[in-house]
């Protein structure tokens, strides 16, 4: 089960977007991703999510539309033994709601 330490705040995600210190992985499906995603995010759709395909070498932040799929992906990643991984529970919708920009 994820705990509060597994969740990234808006401010932490904003910092992740502004730096190259984090890998941001969007687990929405390609058609959703193409409609707008957090700048710098890469797409690894939940329908074929495999924790072994996640970027390595830096902390990973997972995101989806509203937090449900990224929480599921986080559970899978943690179960596979990964530890430097968290998710943004607000999702892309929450990101945009707080004024975060998206790119297409």
Buried (B, 14 or more C-beta within 10 A) or exposed (E): EBEEEBBBEBEBBBEBBEEEEBBBBBBBBEEBBEEEBBEBBBBBBBEEBEBEEBEEEEBBBBBBBBBEBBBBBBBBBBEEEBEEBBBBBBBBEBBBEEEBEEEE
